[in-house]
Amino acid sequence: MIALSLAEIAAVVGGQTYDIPDPAVQVTGPVVIDSRQVTDGSLFAAFVGERVDGHDFAQAVVDAGAVAVLASRPVGVPAIVVADVQTALGALARHVVERLGATLVALTGSAGKTSTKDLIAQVLRSKAPTVFTPGSFNNEIGLPLTALSATEETRFLVLEMGARGIGHIRYLTELTPPRIGLVLNVGTAHIGEFGGREQIAQAKGELVEGLPEDGAAILNADDPLVRAMSSRTKARVILFGESDEADVRAENVRLTESGQPSFSLRTPSGCSDVTMRLYGEHHVSNALAAAAVAHELGMSADEIAGALSEAGTLSRWRMEVTERPDGVTVVNDAYNANPESMRAALRALAAMGRGRRTWAVLGQMAELGDEALAEHDAVGRLAVRLNVSKLVAVGGREASWLQLGAYNEGSWGEESVHVSDAQAAVDLLRSELRPGDVVLVKASRSVGLERVALALLDSGVEGEVAAR
């Protein structure tokens, strides 16, 4: 964080200082909410969780080097006490962003947010110092923490924004007002909470509503619900996609033999070829979104294409491709899943597995509400149409729907199997995998299916799947 005195911070957040001998002492380290991440000069924000109360760690964090605690009550060590720690954290983030003067880029969408954010960050940091959301730290706590990690040298701040209801993104844009807003797509992720795709579009579009007149709204030309958001912003609109009307578009899209996308990137400043290190055709759209942001910030087509061709995976368990010594390829995409990302992952598996046996180890897609049965059934059917060699559906009711969809699609469905849990999936795979096979592992985060991928990659693991 930029250096601020405790007195300055107290004034910004409207807090009272307690047990602070010298209010001029500065916070020079990060703002953290995990006591294990405290370093010299930190400010520790004490949240009260379901199982842990951060206030209980006050003495420990000060002993570890924290300058003070941002708390909701006095804790016997230097503290800034506020009525609500979350609100105070947001106010501090807003203050720091305004002081920095860095260009703030915000993005949202139903699928691909984290992968696209990682691409944007890698492209922009080839131009200037860039701070970006770690992993999926995209909510009302994670977003201000990311903003607060910026320093005086930061020129670009890339923030992923998630939403679970109307008004969530509007609140986030008020904490950290972006100049560039990017909307990727409107899909069915969390449709059970929103109630429909139109409601999801309403929520995602709050991002472009908050942009200034001299800002830029970057919208997916290939998604009608996103493209329609152009009427909801006063900012300049830039379209990306494969549509001929897109300002930033891909031409001659193809996949390499290993399933990596290659295409000609066309921007208003020129055209250049891209061959990505990532896997799956769905990354083309993500790359175009990143390219549109970079173009808006003054990068040439050649610079953008070069950075995209070098970009890798920054966030764990998202299409992580690892080849074992015996030639088995494990694709760990188990961080999360929704219908759109599940379909994209299956298509990537099919492309990677040309001439090889392919396994789709799939689990529940959560928060689909009344659409859950139809969506799981459709994913099972798609696995058949893509000629995936074997589907392993892991878990309870939703997994049975995956397996049933595959079975009902045709005789290939007999190659599908339903197992109870991750350990059963590991046991099955260990007994049946052959050198050269490709295994995709994917489910919603709550399923914890990454344990299957980790067990397959740990040749020394025998018996129970490790609890990780």
Sequence and secondary structure as in RCSB ss.txt:
>XXXX:A:sequence
MIALSLAEIAAVVGGQTYDIPDPAVQVTGPVVIDSRQVTDGSLFAAFVGERVDGHDFAQAVVDAGAVAVLASRPV
GVPAIVVADVQTALGALARHVVERLGATLVALTGSAGKTSTKDLIAQVLRSKAPTVFTPGSFNNEIGLPLTALSA
TEETRFLVLEMGARGIGHIRYLTELTPPRIGLVLNVGTAHIGEFGGREQIAQAKGELVEGLPEDGAAILNADDPL
VRAMSSRTKARVILFGESDEADVRAENVRLTESGQPSFSLRTPSGCSDVTMRLYGEHHVSNALAAAAVAHELGMS
ADEIAGALSEAGTLSRWRMEVTERPDGVTVVNDAYNANPESMRAALRALAAMGRGRRTWAVLGQMAELGDEALAE
HDAVGRLAVRLNVSKLVAVGGREASWLQLGAYNEGSWGEESVHVSDAQAAVDLLRSELRPGDVVLVKASRSVGLE
RVALALLDSGVEGEVAAR
>XXXX:A:secstr
   EEHHHHHHHHT EEES S TT EE S EESSGGG  TT EEE  B SS BGGGGHHHHHHTT SEEEESS  
SSSEEE S HHHHHHHHHHHHHHHH  EEEEEE SS HHHHHHHHHHHHTTTS EEE  TT  STTHHHHHHHT 
 TT  EEEEE   SSTTHHHHHHHHS  SEEEE    STTHHHHSSHHHHHHHHTHHHHT  TTSEEEEETT HH
HHGGGGG SSEEEEEESSTT SEEEEEEEE TTS EEEEEEETTEEEEEE SS STTHHHHHHHHHHHHHHTT  
HHHHHHHHHH    STTSSEEEE TTS EEEE TT   HHHHHHHHHHHHHHTTTS EEEEE    S GGGHHHH
HHHHHHHHHHTT SEEEEESSHHHHHHHHHHHHH GGGGG EEESSHHHHHHHHHHH  TT EEEEE  GGG TH
HHHHHHH TT  SS    
